[in-house]
Amino acid sequence: MKIDSINPSELMRQYVVRPKMTVQQQSPASDKTELTEGAKTFSVALKAAQELMDTQTSEHAARINEVTEQIRNGTYSISGYKVAEKILGR
């Protein structure tokens, strides 16, 4: 059963690859980026916070090493009152 006859040359014409057209874009020469004063302040505060965290991390690691050595030597002891205070959130 033949519905429509398509001429082969017509079929080929539909699938011909056309060359791409190039569009010239002009780059704007006036683009520039500026940070607001709030963004600059935030950047400084963020850097300071990161430095503080690095410092606290090394101090925290030193304390962990100290407690670990005390536990290994059997000299680590803590008051029951201090444990209770920490549990109660004081």
C-alpha positions as CSV (number, residue, x, y, z in Angstrom):
1,M,0.0,0.0,0.0
2,K,1.5,3.3,-1.1
3,I,0.3,6.4,0.7
4,D,2.4,9.1,-0.9
5,S,5.2,9.0,-3.3
6,I,8.3,11.1,-2.4
7,N,10.7,12.1,-5.1
8,P,14.2,11.0,-4.0
9,S,15.8,14.3,-5.1
10,E,13.2,16.1,-2.9
11,L,14.1,13.9,0.0
12,M,17.8,14.5,-0.4
13,R,17.2,18.3,-0.6
14,Q,15.6,18.2,2.8
15,Y,18.6,16.7,4.4
16,V,21.3,18.8,2.9
17,V,23.7,20.2,5.5
18,R,23.7,23.9,5.4
19,P,26.9,25.8,6.4
20,K,26.7,27.4,9.9
21,M,26.3,31.1,10.0
22,T,28.7,32.9,12.2
23,V,27.4,35.8,14.3
24,Q,29.9,38.4,15.3
25,Q,29.6,39.4,18.9
26,Q,31.1,42.6,20.2
27,S,32.6,42.3,23.6
28,P,31.6,45.1,25.8
29,A,34.8,47.0,26.8
30,S,33.0,48.7,29.7
31,D,32.3,45.7,31.9
32,K,33.8,45.8,35.3
33,T,33.2,44.3,38.7
34,E,33.1,46.1,42.0
35,L,32.5,44.8,45.5
36,T,30.3,46.7,47.9
37,E,31.7,47.8,51.2
38,G,29.5,45.1,52.9
39,A,31.0,42.4,50.7
40,K,34.6,43.6,51.4
41,T,33.9,43.7,55.2
42,F,32.4,40.2,54.9
43,S,35.5,38.9,53.1
44,V,37.8,40.2,55.8
45,A,35.6,38.7,58.6
46,L,35.5,35.4,56.8
47,K,39.3,35.3,56.5
48,A,39.7,36.1,60.2
49,A,37.2,33.4,61.2
50,Q,39.0,30.8,59.1
51,E,42.4,31.7,60.7
52,L,40.8,31.5,64.1
53,M,39.4,28.1,63.4
54,D,42.8,26.9,62.2
55,T,44.3,28.1,65.4
56,Q,41.6,26.5,67.6
57,T,42.0,23.2,65.7
58,S,45.7,23.0,66.5
59,E,45.1,23.9,70.2
60,H,42.3,21.3,70.3
61,A,44.5,18.6,68.8
62,A,47.2,19.4,71.3
63,R,44.7,19.0,74.2
64,I,43.5,15.6,72.7
65,N,47.1,14.4,72.5
66,E,47.8,15.5,76.1
67,V,44.7,13.6,77.4
68,T,45.6,10.5,75.3
69,E,49.0,10.4,76.8
70,Q,47.6,10.7,80.3
71,I,45.2,7.9,79.6
72,R,48.0,5.7,78.3
73,N,50.1,6.4,81.4
74,G,47.2,5.9,83.8
75,T,47.5,9.4,85.2
76,Y,44.2,10.8,83.7
77,S,41.6,11.6,86.3
78,I,38.7,13.9,86.4
79,S,36.5,15.1,89.2
80,G,33.0,13.7,89.4
81,Y,31.7,17.2,90.2
82,K,33.1,18.4,86.8
83,V,31.4,15.6,85.0
84,A,28.1,16.5,86.7
85,E,28.5,20.2,85.9
86,K,29.0,19.3,82.2
87,I,26.0,17.0,82.2
88,L,23.9,19.8,83.8
89,G,25.3,22.4,81.3
90,R,26.9,24.6,83.8
